[in-house]
Amino acid sequence: NMSLVMGVAGATAGEEGVLLAGLAGLLAGALSMALGEWISVKSSQELYERQMALEMVELETNPEGERKELALIYMAKGIPEADAQHLATELIADKEKAHAMLVKEELGINAEDLKGSAWEAAITSFLLFAAGAILPVLPFLFIHGARAIAWSIGASAVGLFLIGAAITLFTGRSIWYSGMRQVLFGLAAAAITFGIGHLIGVSVAG
């Protein structure tokens, strides 16, 4: 959202236009992220549910085949064949337990994956995006002109650094390296859009 705000700020000196564009970008981006997250979670859950339903059908129509699969699962865990066959025979007598075992071991589906709420994921995504996207907009609510632009860049840089630092939890890279890289890329994009916006603003005004 910083690039959008800087682009509009470069094209016009009016805070109203910057605020309108910034808030519109915030809302559009947050809604897009929320919708994408909802679709992703919902689609995954529906796929898992279908696979589980098909596994239950196989269990009911071909119990012997599923019993052999259970035995193979036990054997893969290092249990001797005779013991594995015995355990599989006992387990197949309880369809619910056998189904749960096959779903986990054969399909690799964790029951916890079905408990997540698509709406909760969507709302969380919306709020996280909005929290980051509001940073470059806030200064224009209280100050004007070049000072607002400077504060907007500063607030955005802090947000970008924190995002980069958070990424290190997954990458294991240096906090400073990831944080500053995120800041530099973000500022470069903002500078380009500000320049383009300024050129367009001058061209239109002329």
Backbone bond lengths (Angstrom), bond angles and torsions (degrees), N, CA, C in turn:
res aa  C-N    CA-C-N  psi(-1)  N-CA   C-N-CA  omega(-1)  CA-C   N-CA-C  phi
1 N - - - 1.465 - - 1.531 111.12 -
2 M 1.340 117.31 -25.16 1.456 120.26 178.81 1.523 110.86 -61.17
3 S 1.334 117.14 -40.94 1.460 120.01 -179.96 1.519 110.91 -62.97
4 L 1.329 116.78 -40.91 1.466 120.62 177.95 1.521 110.60 -63.32
5 V 1.320 116.58 -46.57 1.466 121.20 -179.79 1.526 110.79 -61.79
6 M 1.329 116.83 -43.82 1.464 120.17 -179.85 1.523 111.37 -66.85
7 G 1.324 116.37 -36.34 1.458 119.55 178.41 1.514 112.01 -62.57
8 V 1.328 115.74 -44.25 1.465 120.27 178.95 1.526 110.26 -70.48
9 A 1.340 116.77 -38.59 1.462 120.45 178.86 1.522 110.95 -62.62
10 G 1.327 116.05 -34.63 1.451 119.55 178.32 1.511 112.77 -72.37
11 A 1.323 116.28 -26.94 1.461 120.62 -176.85 1.514 112.81 -87.25
12 T 1.340 116.67 -24.80 1.461 119.39 -176.29 1.519 110.67 -143.69
13 A 1.302 115.93 150.81 1.467 120.41 178.11 1.520 111.50 -93.27
14 G 1.328 117.12 -2.73 1.464 120.88 -177.05 1.514 112.40 -84.18
15 E 1.327 115.96 124.60 1.470 120.00 179.73 1.528 111.64 -65.05
16 E 1.338 116.47 -29.95 1.458 119.68 -178.22 1.527 110.89 -60.34
17 G 1.330 115.79 -43.64 1.462 119.68 179.46 1.514 112.22 -65.27
18 V 1.322 115.88 -39.61 1.463 120.50 179.23 1.524 110.26 -64.97
19 L 1.324 115.91 -45.51 1.465 120.23 179.46 1.516 111.41 -62.33
20 L 1.327 115.86 -43.95 1.465 120.20 -178.92 1.522 110.47 -62.03
21 A 1.331 115.85 -47.18 1.463 119.71 -179.82 1.526 111.23 -65.51
22 G 1.340 116.01 -42.25 1.457 119.80 -179.20 1.516 112.89 -63.55
23 L 1.316 115.95 -44.53 1.468 120.02 -179.93 1.522 111.15 -70.13
24 A 1.339 116.09 -36.35 1.468 119.46 177.37 1.527 110.06 -65.42
25 G 1.341 116.15 -41.96 1.459 120.09 177.62 1.519 111.82 -64.44
26 L 1.325 115.63 -39.42 1.469 120.75 177.53 1.523 110.54 -60.25
27 L 1.318 115.54 -50.05 1.463 120.08 -177.17 1.524 111.49 -65.19
28 A 1.339 116.12 -44.81 1.464 119.86 -179.05 1.528 110.88 -64.04
29 G 1.328 116.15 -45.03 1.459 119.94 -179.64 1.516 112.72 -65.87
30 A 1.332 116.32 -43.85 1.465 120.51 -179.05 1.527 111.19 -64.60
31 L 1.333 116.10 -41.69 1.469 119.99 178.72 1.522 110.88 -65.93
32 S 1.329 115.93 -40.06 1.462 120.17 178.81 1.527 111.07 -63.35
33 M 1.325 116.69 -44.24 1.460 121.10 178.52 1.524 111.18 -63.94
34 A 1.329 116.03 -42.33 1.464 120.60 -179.36 1.525 110.95 -64.19
35 L 1.334 115.92 -43.92 1.465 119.95 179.90 1.525 110.62 -64.30
36 G 1.334 116.35 -43.14 1.456 120.10 178.70 1.521 112.10 -61.42
37 E 1.334 116.28 -40.74 1.466 120.84 179.46 1.524 110.79 -67.20
38 W 1.335 116.47 -41.21 1.466 120.45 179.58 1.523 110.58 -62.18
39 I 1.334 116.01 -46.49 1.464 120.48 -179.50 1.527 110.59 -63.32
40 S 1.330 116.87 -41.58 1.460 121.23 -179.01 1.527 111.56 -62.02
41 V 1.333 116.34 -50.24 1.470 120.70 -178.65 1.524 110.96 -65.90
42 K 1.328 116.55 -45.04 1.464 121.17 -177.93 1.523 111.09 -63.84
43 S 1.335 116.78 -42.70 1.466 121.04 -179.39 1.525 110.77 -64.51
44 S 1.331 116.29 -41.57 1.466 120.26 178.87 1.521 110.83 -62.97
45 Q 1.324 116.21 -43.67 1.462 120.15 179.67 1.523 111.33 -63.72
46 E 1.326 116.98 -42.38 1.466 120.70 -179.97 1.524 110.92 -65.25
47 L 1.339 116.33 -37.83 1.465 120.23 177.89 1.521 110.41 -65.26
48 Y 1.332 116.78 -45.36 1.462 120.60 178.61 1.528 111.16 -61.64
49 E 1.324 116.67 -42.79 1.464 120.70 -179.00 1.525 111.16 -63.19
50 R 1.333 116.78 -38.91 1.463 120.35 178.87 1.526 110.21 -66.63
51 Q 1.326 116.80 -44.02 1.463 120.29 179.40 1.523 111.06 -62.45
52 M 1.322 116.36 -38.69 1.461 120.55 178.98 1.522 111.16 -67.70
53 A 1.332 116.21 -38.64 1.465 120.34 178.79 1.528 110.44 -65.25
54 L 1.331 117.08 -41.21 1.462 120.84 178.73 1.525 110.77 -65.23
55 E 1.321 116.21 -36.49 1.465 120.17 178.44 1.525 110.66 -64.86
56 M 1.329 117.00 -38.06 1.461 120.42 177.62 1.527 110.80 -66.80
57 V 1.329 116.82 -37.90 1.471 120.60 177.31 1.527 109.77 -61.93
58 E 1.321 116.97 -44.94 1.462 121.08 178.51 1.525 110.78 -62.25
59 L 1.315 115.67 -37.20 1.466 120.64 -179.60 1.527 110.64 -65.65
60 E 1.323 116.55 -36.14 1.464 121.03 -178.24 1.526 112.39 -81.51
61 T 1.331 116.88 -33.20 1.470 120.19 -176.29 1.528 113.20 -93.14
62 N 1.312 117.23 -23.47 1.466 120.63 -178.43 1.528 110.56 -140.00
63 P 1.333 116.34 64.57 1.469 119.51 -176.67 1.528 113.45 -61.82
64 E 1.336 117.00 -33.74 1.460 119.28 -178.91 1.535 110.96 -67.43
65 G 1.322 115.31 -41.06 1.462 119.10 177.79 1.522 111.66 -63.17
66 E 1.333 115.71 -39.75 1.466 120.06 179.05 1.527 111.26 -70.73
67 R 1.356 115.88 -32.35 1.469 119.23 176.98 1.525 109.96 -63.88
68 K 1.329 116.05 -40.21 1.464 120.06 178.45 1.534 110.67 -64.92
69 E 1.327 115.60 -37.64 1.468 119.42 178.10 1.530 110.73 -64.54
70 L 1.331 115.36 -40.47 1.463 119.45 177.69 1.525 110.96 -62.63
71 A 1.333 115.56 -41.13 1.467 119.92 179.11 1.526 110.27 -62.23
72 L 1.327 116.29 -41.73 1.466 120.36 178.80 1.530 111.31 -63.92
73 I 1.328 115.58 -36.62 1.468 120.03 178.04 1.526 110.20 -62.99
74 Y 1.336 115.40 -44.98 1.466 119.38 178.85 1.531 111.16 -64.16
75 M 1.326 115.90 -41.21 1.461 120.04 -179.66 1.529 111.06 -64.81
76 A 1.330 116.04 -35.84 1.468 120.31 178.49 1.524 111.25 -65.33
77 K 1.320 115.84 -21.95 1.466 120.81 177.97 1.527 112.10 -86.87
78 G 1.345 115.77 2.01 1.457 119.71 177.01 1.514 114.80 96.89
79 I 1.332 117.31 7.12 1.469 120.68 179.46 1.531 108.77 -82.05
80 P 1.335 118.69 133.83 1.465 121.70 178.98 1.530 111.56 -54.60
81 E 1.335 116.22 150.10 1.464 120.86 -173.45 1.525 112.77 -56.73
82 A 1.321 117.14 -45.10 1.468 119.92 -177.80 1.526 110.81 -61.63
83 D 1.318 116.32 -44.12 1.466 120.57 178.90 1.527 110.82 -67.45
84 A 1.330 116.07 -37.93 1.461 120.33 179.68 1.524 110.71 -63.85
85 Q 1.326 116.48 -42.02 1.462 120.51 178.69 1.530 110.54 -63.60
86 H 1.319 115.46 -40.22 1.468 120.03 -179.91 1.528 110.87 -65.47
87 L 1.324 116.75 -45.43 1.466 121.05 179.52 1.524 111.10 -63.14
88 A 1.332 116.26 -40.98 1.460 120.58 179.74 1.520 111.27 -63.99
89 T 1.323 116.61 -39.68 1.465 120.89 179.44 1.525 110.69 -64.76
90 E 1.328 116.54 -40.53 1.465 120.38 178.31 1.529 111.21 -67.19
91 L 1.322 116.02 -41.95 1.466 120.12 -176.30 1.519 112.18 -70.04
92 I 1.330 117.20 -36.36 1.464 120.23 -176.32 1.527 111.14 -65.92
93 A 1.336 116.23 -19.10 1.468 120.04 178.67 1.522 111.25 -69.23
94 D 1.321 117.35 -22.98 1.465 122.14 177.19 1.531 107.72 -110.39
95 K 1.335 115.70 99.42 1.465 120.02 -173.28 1.527 113.21 -59.77
96 E 1.330 116.09 -38.80 1.464 118.85 -177.38 1.529 111.22 -65.15
97 K 1.325 115.99 -44.46 1.465 119.50 179.48 1.526 111.11 -68.80
98 A 1.346 115.51 -39.59 1.462 119.70 178.26 1.527 110.28 -63.35
99 H 1.326 115.59 -41.28 1.466 120.86 179.14 1.524 110.74 -62.89
100 A 1.324 115.76 -44.46 1.465 120.10 179.92 1.527 110.87 -61.59
101 M 1.333 115.95 -39.74 1.463 120.88 179.54 1.526 111.07 -65.53
102 L 1.327 116.44 -45.74 1.462 120.92 -178.65 1.526 111.70 -66.68
103 V 1.320 115.55 -39.26 1.469 119.88 179.25 1.524 110.50 -62.02
104 K 1.314 115.72 -42.23 1.465 120.03 -177.85 1.523 112.39 -74.79
105 E 1.338 116.36 -47.78 1.462 120.11 -172.28 1.524 113.46 -86.23
106 E 1.331 117.23 -37.86 1.468 120.02 -177.39 1.529 112.03 -86.84
107 L 1.334 116.13 -46.10 1.463 120.17 -177.40 1.519 112.54 -89.38
108 G 1.324 116.48 -19.30 1.465 119.46 -179.50 1.510 113.43 71.75
109 I 1.328 116.48 26.61 1.465 120.98 -178.88 1.520 109.44 -97.58
110 N 1.306 115.47 126.27 1.461 121.58 176.91 1.525 108.65 -92.03
111 A 1.312 116.41 130.13 1.467 120.30 -178.92 1.522 111.81 -58.01
112 E 1.332 116.81 -27.61 1.466 120.86 179.92 1.525 111.60 -64.55
113 D 1.357 116.02 -26.53 1.465 119.80 -179.13 1.523 111.79 -65.50
114 L 1.324 116.78 -22.27 1.462 120.69 -178.24 1.522 112.49 -89.88
115 K 1.333 116.55 -9.63 1.465 119.60 -176.43 1.521 112.94 -86.34
116 G 1.319 116.78 -20.12 1.460 120.10 -178.55 1.516 111.72 -64.92
117 S 1.307 116.17 143.04 1.461 121.58 179.21 1.518 110.06 -93.93
118 A 1.331 115.86 127.32 1.464 120.43 177.31 1.519 110.56 -63.12
119 W 1.341 116.04 -35.25 1.472 119.91 179.91 1.526 111.15 -68.87
120 E 1.318 116.99 -40.38 1.469 120.08 177.76 1.524 110.58 -63.15
121 A 1.332 116.00 -42.16 1.461 120.29 178.77 1.522 110.63 -63.17
122 A 1.339 116.39 -40.92 1.465 120.94 -179.48 1.525 111.19 -66.05
123 I 1.326 116.28 -44.71 1.473 120.50 -179.41 1.527 110.57 -64.81
124 T 1.335 116.43 -42.19 1.468 120.32 178.30 1.519 110.84 -61.10
125 S 1.331 116.00 -44.67 1.463 120.65 178.99 1.520 111.08 -62.14
126 F 1.336 116.31 -41.79 1.470 121.40 179.05 1.526 110.64 -60.30
127 L 1.334 115.93 -47.71 1.466 120.49 -176.58 1.528 112.15 -67.48
128 L 1.333 116.83 -40.33 1.460 120.11 179.98 1.524 111.19 -64.95
129 F 1.339 116.04 -42.89 1.465 119.13 178.72 1.521 110.31 -65.76
130 A 1.332 115.85 -44.17 1.467 119.92 -178.87 1.522 111.14 -62.38
131 A 1.337 116.66 -38.62 1.468 120.32 -179.60 1.523 111.15 -62.21
132 G 1.332 116.18 -38.87 1.454 119.35 178.55 1.517 112.54 -76.75
133 A 1.331 116.19 -37.15 1.464 120.34 -176.21 1.520 113.10 -74.08
134 I 1.332 117.69 -20.56 1.471 120.04 -178.29 1.526 111.42 -77.62
135 L 1.336 117.53 -21.60 1.472 120.79 -175.72 1.532 113.74 -56.52
136 P 1.340 119.11 -48.51 1.470 117.70 -179.56 1.526 113.84 -72.76
137 V 1.325 116.95 -12.58 1.471 120.80 -177.83 1.526 111.62 -89.91
138 L 1.330 116.96 -35.00 1.468 121.81 -173.46 1.530 114.89 -51.60
139 P 1.339 119.39 -46.42 1.476 118.43 -177.75 1.522 113.75 -57.12
140 F 1.322 117.64 -31.35 1.466 120.89 -177.68 1.530 112.21 -72.97
141 L 1.336 116.12 -10.63 1.465 119.68 175.88 1.525 111.72 -80.06
142 F 1.343 116.76 -21.34 1.461 120.01 -171.94 1.529 114.32 -120.52
143 I 1.324 117.16 -28.84 1.465 119.99 -178.90 1.521 109.81 -130.85
144 H 1.326 116.14 173.86 1.460 119.53 -172.00 1.525 111.58 -131.92
145 G 1.324 114.25 166.24 1.452 121.85 172.07 1.514 114.82 62.46
146 A 1.348 114.48 -143.87 1.463 120.92 -175.53 1.525 112.25 -62.37
147 R 1.335 116.99 -33.49 1.474 119.95 178.96 1.522 110.61 -63.80
148 A 1.317 116.32 -40.22 1.467 119.83 178.79 1.524 110.41 -64.04
149 I 1.328 115.85 -41.30 1.466 119.91 178.65 1.528 110.37 -63.16
150 A 1.336 116.38 -44.22 1.466 120.52 -179.70 1.524 111.31 -62.39
151 W 1.321 116.55 -45.37 1.463 120.20 178.81 1.528 111.15 -65.91
152 S 1.317 116.83 -35.79 1.459 121.09 178.26 1.522 110.47 -63.17
153 I 1.331 115.62 -44.43 1.468 120.12 178.15 1.528 110.37 -63.45
154 G 1.333 116.53 -43.01 1.460 120.33 -179.96 1.517 112.49 -62.43
155 A 1.334 116.11 -46.32 1.468 120.23 179.86 1.523 110.83 -63.41
156 S 1.327 115.84 -40.88 1.463 120.07 179.59 1.521 111.20 -66.19
157 A 1.336 116.10 -38.93 1.465 120.26 179.69 1.525 110.90 -62.10
158 V 1.323 116.21 -40.91 1.467 120.29 177.49 1.525 109.94 -62.04
159 G 1.330 116.25 -46.13 1.458 120.41 179.20 1.519 112.11 -61.68
160 L 1.338 116.65 -42.98 1.460 120.97 179.09 1.525 111.37 -63.69
161 F 1.334 116.06 -40.58 1.465 119.35 179.18 1.527 110.66 -63.15
162 L 1.324 116.88 -42.30 1.466 120.48 -179.98 1.523 111.02 -64.06
163 I 1.337 116.67 -38.15 1.464 120.16 177.34 1.523 109.90 -64.02
164 G 1.338 115.61 -46.51 1.461 119.66 178.32 1.516 112.15 -61.02
165 A 1.330 116.46 -40.12 1.464 120.48 178.54 1.524 110.96 -64.91
166 A 1.332 116.42 -38.96 1.468 120.39 179.94 1.523 111.29 -65.72
167 I 1.324 116.85 -32.85 1.462 120.80 -179.73 1.525 111.21 -62.26
168 T 1.339 117.07 -28.11 1.467 120.50 -178.83 1.524 112.29 -64.32
169 L 1.322 117.41 -17.80 1.465 120.30 176.20 1.519 110.45 -62.80
170 F 1.348 116.57 -26.61 1.462 121.46 -178.66 1.527 112.21 -103.18
171 T 1.341 117.09 -30.52 1.464 120.11 -176.08 1.519 113.74 -93.36
172 G 1.344 116.49 -25.30 1.455 119.93 -177.82 1.515 113.85 76.90
173 R 1.330 117.43 6.39 1.463 121.09 179.30 1.527 110.17 -78.02
174 S 1.340 115.08 171.90 1.458 121.07 178.81 1.525 110.87 -64.04
175 I 1.332 116.23 138.13 1.465 120.89 178.31 1.523 110.69 -60.22
176 W 1.335 115.85 -43.66 1.468 119.30 -178.59 1.523 111.37 -66.19
177 Y 1.325 116.30 -40.55 1.468 119.98 -179.56 1.528 110.82 -63.12
178 S 1.326 116.21 -52.45 1.464 120.22 -178.32 1.521 111.57 -65.94
179 G 1.336 116.04 -40.62 1.459 119.65 -179.40 1.512 112.49 -64.67
180 M 1.339 116.71 -47.53 1.462 120.26 -178.63 1.524 111.68 -69.38
181 R 1.319 117.28 -34.26 1.468 119.77 176.72 1.524 110.41 -62.12
182 Q 1.328 115.56 -42.91 1.462 119.98 178.67 1.526 110.24 -62.70
183 V 1.328 116.38 -42.32 1.468 120.94 -179.89 1.521 110.74 -63.99
184 L 1.328 117.29 -46.32 1.464 121.11 -177.52 1.522 111.78 -63.23
185 F 1.323 116.96 -44.09 1.462 119.71 178.78 1.529 110.78 -64.40
186 G 1.330 115.82 -41.94 1.464 119.87 179.60 1.513 112.14 -64.27
187 L 1.337 116.37 -43.75 1.465 120.31 179.63 1.522 111.25 -67.39
188 A 1.325 116.84 -36.06 1.465 120.11 178.16 1.526 110.57 -63.44
189 A 1.336 116.13 -44.39 1.465 120.10 178.35 1.522 110.76 -63.43
190 A 1.342 116.29 -41.10 1.464 120.56 179.82 1.524 111.06 -65.34
191 A 1.345 116.68 -40.14 1.465 120.69 179.82 1.523 111.08 -64.05
192 I 1.322 116.17 -40.80 1.467 120.34 179.59 1.525 110.83 -64.62
193 T 1.335 116.40 -47.32 1.468 118.94 -179.14 1.522 111.56 -68.38
194 F 1.335 117.38 -33.28 1.469 120.10 176.35 1.529 109.69 -63.96
195 G 1.340 115.73 -44.24 1.460 119.54 179.30 1.514 112.49 -63.22
196 I 1.331 115.90 -44.15 1.463 119.77 178.33 1.523 110.41 -63.46
197 G 1.336 115.68 -43.35 1.466 119.83 178.61 1.517 111.62 -61.15
198 H 1.335 116.03 -40.52 1.472 120.46 179.48 1.524 110.67 -64.05
199 L 1.340 116.40 -43.85 1.464 120.27 179.54 1.525 111.26 -63.20
200 I 1.334 115.87 -41.60 1.464 119.68 178.71 1.519 110.41 -65.60
201 G 1.357 115.73 -41.97 1.462 119.81 179.80 1.514 112.04 -62.27
202 V 1.335 116.09 -42.80 1.467 120.42 179.00 1.516 110.53 -65.69
203 S 1.349 115.98 -41.22 1.459 120.62 -179.27 1.519 111.55 -63.67
204 V 1.336 116.05 -43.70 1.466 120.24 -179.81 1.521 110.60 -67.46
205 A 1.341 115.34 -42.24 1.463 119.58 -179.64 1.521 111.13 -64.92
206 G 1.347 115.43 -34.98 1.453 119.06 -179.30 1.508 111.60 -74.92
